[in-house]
Amino acid sequence: MGRKLFLLFCASVLLVSAMSVCAAAEAPSLTIDEEALEGLSALEGPLRIEWGLYKNT
């Protein structure tokens, strides 16, 4: 009984570690600089407004 529990514990530890490694490998590594994001939103803001005006007229 003790050996079965030990083997079950080892199998569960291996399964959890394998799942965490797979999840870490598939996770996207997106690092966006805040200054670049602010500059992008500042540039896209007027363009979206102008596109909205042209589209609605």
ABEGO torsion letter per residue (X at the ends): XAAAAAAAAAAAAAAAAAAAAAAAAABBBBBBBAAAAAAAAAAAAAAAAAAAAAAAX
